[in-house]
Amino acid sequence: MNPPDTSTGPSAGERITRRIAELGDWRGRTLERMRGLILQTDPQAVEEWKWGGTPVWSHDGILCTGETYKSVVKLTFAKGASLPDPAGLFNASLDGKVRRAIDIREGEEVDAAAFQALVREAVALNRAGRAAKKGRKS
């Protein structure tokens, strides 16, 4: 995993913090809470700023993105279709073959323990994929 290049400006983490502050409403508070849960669950997660302004959390590959829209904060798990979701948190992009998302609307709160379980599963899936790739190269 290569650390992000911070020599040309603010780090991804700083950009995410700025984005949260710029929102200044329930969306910022929601994104901040979910970011905290991700980093608490996986302190080795790397924060990235991609595609012109999307917060991304990675560990051996993308875990999830954190997009903000007028009526939702959308957390899209890159390999969500392969993750167990016993709590039924995924409520968007359910027809996709790879991704799954959690749309959070104003006033809604995602179950922290269930969300952290998804993050742990996403990390494990990425690690397993990386280990499998290493094994094929040997």
C-alpha positions in Angstrom: 0.0 0.0 0.0 1.5 3.3 -1.0 0.9 6.3 1.2 -0.8 9.2 -0.6 1.3 11.9 -2.0 0.9 15.0 0.3 3.7 17.1 -1.2 1.3 18.9 -3.6 -1.2 20.2 -1.1 -3.4 19.1 1.8 -3.5 15.4 2.7 -6.6 13.3 1.9 -7.5 13.3 5.6 -7.3 17.1 5.6 -9.5 17.3 2.5 -12.1 15.0 4.1 -12.1 17.1 7.3 -12.6 20.3 5.2 -15.4 18.6 3.2 -17.2 17.7 6.5 -16.9 21.3 7.7 -18.1 22.7 4.4 -21.2 20.6 4.5 -22.1 22.2 7.9 -25.3 20.2 8.4 -26.5 16.7 9.1 -24.6 15.3 6.1 -21.3 16.5 7.6 -22.1 15.1 11.0 -23.1 11.8 9.4 -20.0 11.5 7.3 -17.9 12.4 10.3 -19.5 9.7 12.4 -19.1 7.0 9.7 -15.5 8.1 9.1 -14.8 7.7 12.8 -16.3 4.2 12.8 -14.2 3.2 9.9 -11.0 4.5 11.4 -11.8 3.1 14.8 -12.5 -0.3 13.3 -9.5 -0.3 11.1 -6.8 2.1 12.3 -4.6 1.0 9.3 -7.2 2.2 6.8 -5.8 4.8 4.4 -7.9 7.9 3.6 -7.8 8.9 0.0 -9.4 11.7 -2.0 -10.4 10.5 -5.5 -12.4 11.3 -8.5 -12.5 15.1 -8.0 -13.7 15.1 -4.4 -14.8 11.7 -3.1 -13.6 10.5 0.3 -12.3 6.9 0.0 -11.1 4.5 2.7 -8.8 1.7 1.6 -6.9 -1.2 3.1 -5.4 -3.6 0.5 -7.9 -2.1 -1.9 -11.0 0.1 -1.6 -13.2 -0.5 1.4 -15.8 2.1 0.8 -16.4 5.6 -0.5 -18.3 8.4 1.3 -20.4 10.5 -1.1 -22.7 13.3 -0.1 -25.8 14.3 -2.0 -28.7 16.7 -1.1 -30.8 14.0 0.5 -28.4 11.2 1.4 -24.9 10.3 2.6 -24.0 7.2 0.5 -21.4 4.8 1.7 -20.6 2.5 -1.2 -18.6 -0.7 -0.4 -16.5 -1.6 -3.4 -17.0 -5.4 -3.0 -20.3 -5.1 -1.0 -22.0 -7.9 -3.0 -19.5 -10.3 -1.6 -19.9 -9.2 2.0 -22.3 -10.8 4.6 -24.8 -8.3 5.8 -26.9 -10.0 8.5 -28.1 -6.7 9.8 -29.4 -5.6 6.4 -27.5 -2.3 6.3 -27.2 -2.3 2.5 -30.2 -0.5 1.1 -28.9 0.8 -2.3 -27.2 -0.5 -5.4 -28.6 -3.9 -4.5 -28.8 -5.0 -8.1 -25.1 -4.5 -8.7 -22.9 -7.5 -9.2 -20.0 -6.1 -7.2 -20.9 -3.0 -5.2 -23.5 -2.4 -2.5 -24.3 0.9 -0.7 -25.8 2.3 2.4 -27.9 5.4 1.9 -28.3 7.4 5.1 -31.0 10.0 5.2 -31.5 12.9 7.6 -32.5 11.6 11.0 -31.4 8.1 10.3 -28.6 6.5 12.3 -26.7 3.4 11.2 -26.1 0.7 13.8 -22.4 1.1 14.8 -21.7 -2.5 15.6 -23.3 -3.8 12.4 -21.4 -1.2 10.3 -18.1 -2.0 11.9 -18.7 -5.7 11.2 -19.1 -4.8 7.5 -15.9 -2.8 7.6 -14.1 -5.8 9.2 -15.5 -8.1 6.5 -14.4 -5.7 3.8 -10.8 -5.6 5.2 -10.7 -9.4 5.4 -12.0 -9.8 1.8 -9.4 -7.4 0.5 -6.6 -9.1 2.5 -7.7 -12.5 1.2 -7.7 -11.2 -2.4 -4.2 -9.7 -1.9 -2.9 -13.0 -0.4 -4.3 -14.9 -3.3 -2.6 -12.6 -5.8 0.7 -13.0 -4.0 0.3 -16.8 -4.0 -0.2 -16.9 -7.8 3.0 -14.8 -8.4 5.1 -17.3 -6.4 
